[in-house]
Amino acid sequence: MYKIGDLARKFHISRSAILYYDQLGLLKPAERAHNNYRIYGQAEVVKLERILFYRESGISLRDVQKLLEVENSGKTGILMERLNKIQMEIKNLKNQEKLVLDVLKEEVAMGNSIFSSSKAWTEMLVKLGYEKQDWLNWHREFERDNPEGHVHFLKNLNMEDDEIEHLLALIK
């Protein structure tokens, strides 16, 4: 049996979160002790694990309530809706990332950038999660759309002519 403080420590959440879940009807105590303390059993521990899992997945408390109430087959719609929202957020973030990269690319092309070497540029792409094939594809698109601008960009990254030729050979 667990008191609120025990659950809070076990799950690394605040007491007020547990009280709020109780207030919303998401997590009711199994019983009340003689001193009116809320007491939670193993079933409530499992339920709290599910609540926290759903919350970590970005599901609203309103939808968590629905998920806890429906049978397994009824969860699919709510979970698919959340998955669709996540996919849209990723798409929007990728679009924003592309726009920011385009601005950075223009800054390099104009010589007004902190990226003074191809190594610094590549390290930034790697930190963004780009793998070698991804940044080669990025250079390939740049070369296809604006060959002169691409070479100018590479020169502003202080690449030597032989390095530029090597990169251009890789992306052809």
N, C-alpha and C positions, 0 to 999 in steps of 0.2 A: 504494500500500500504506500502511496505517495501523497505528500502534502504539496501545496503550490511551490514552495521553495525547492523541494526535491526535484520536481519537474523542471523548474526554471534552470537549476544547475545541470541536470541531466541533458537538457536540450540546448543549453546556452542561449536561453531567451529570457526576457524580463517577466517578472511576476505579473506586471500590468498586461502583458500580451495574453497570458493565460486567463486573467480575469476578463479581458475583453472578449476572448473566444467564448467564455462562459456567458457573458452578457448577450452575445449574438446567438447563443444556443448551439454553437459549434462543438463545445466541449464542456459537458456538464459533469460535475463530480459524481462518483459512484454513490457516495454517502456523505453525511456530515457527522463529524465527531461531536462528543458531548460539549466541547468548547466552541462549537459551530465552525471548526476548521473544515475546509473542503478536503475530502479524501478521494484519491483517484486510484483505480485498480489497473490491472494489466490491459483490459479492454480500452480504457481511456488513454493509456500510454500508446497503444497501437494507433488509436484514432488521432492522437496528437502527432505521431510520426507521419501519418497520411496528410494531415493539415499542413504541416511544415514542408513536406515534399511538394504538395500542390502549390503552396506559396512560393517556394524556391523556383518552381516552374513558371512563375509569373501569373498564376491564375488568381483572379480576384476573389475576395472572401465571399462574395455573393455566389460565384460559381463553385467555390469550394463547398459551400453549403449544399448546392445542388448535387455535386459529385458524391458527397457523403450520404445523401438521401436516396440516390438512384441505384438500381442494380448495375452490375458490370456492363451490360449491353447499353444502358443509357448514358454511360460516361463517354462513349465514342464521339458524340456530337460536340460536347463541351471541349474535349481534348483536341478534336480536329479544328475547332474554331480557334483555340489558342495556338495551335501549330500554324494555322494560316496567318494569324497576327504576327507570330515570330518571323515567318518567312517574308512578310511584307516589311517588317522592321529591318530585317537583314538586307532586303533589296534597297530600301531607302538609305540605309547606312552605306551600302556599296556605292550607290549613286553619289552620296555626299563625299565618300572617299575619292571617287574618280574626279569630282569637281575640285577638291583640294589638291590632288596630285596634278591636275591640269594647271592650277594656279602656280604651284611650286615649279612645275616644268617651265612655265613662262618666266618665272623669276630667274631660273638658271639660265634660260636663253637670253635674258636681258643682262645677265652678269650681276644681278642683285640678289644673290642667294648665299645662304650659309653653307650650301653644298659646294665645296671647292674641289671635290674629287669624286671620281666615279665610285670609289670605295665607300665614301660617305653616303652617296645616293643609294647604292646597293644595300648598305646596312640598314638604311631607313626602310627600304622595300621589304627586307627580310623581317624587320621588327613588325611590320604591318601584316606579316603572315604570308608574304609572297615567297613562293619557292622558285628555284632557278627557272623552271619552265614558264612560270607566271611572268617573271620580269623579262624573260626573252620574248614572250608574246607581247608584252607592253612595248618593248623596243621595236618589235616587228610591225605593230600597228602604227607606231610613230613614224617609222621609216616609210611605210606604205602611204600614209597620209601626207607626209611632209619631209621628203628625203633631205632637202637642204637644211630645213629647220632641225632635223634630227642630228645631222653632222655638226651644226652650229652648237646645239645643246651639248653634245659629247665633248666638243672642244672647250666649252665653258666649264666642263667638269675636269678640265686639265688632262684629258686623255691624249696620249701620243697617237700619231697617225697610224702606227702599226697596231695599236690596241683597237683603234676605231675600225681598221680593216678587218681585224680578227672578229670583232663583234658583228660587223655587217655580214661577214661570211657565215657566222653562226645562225643568224636570223633569216638568211636567204632560203 
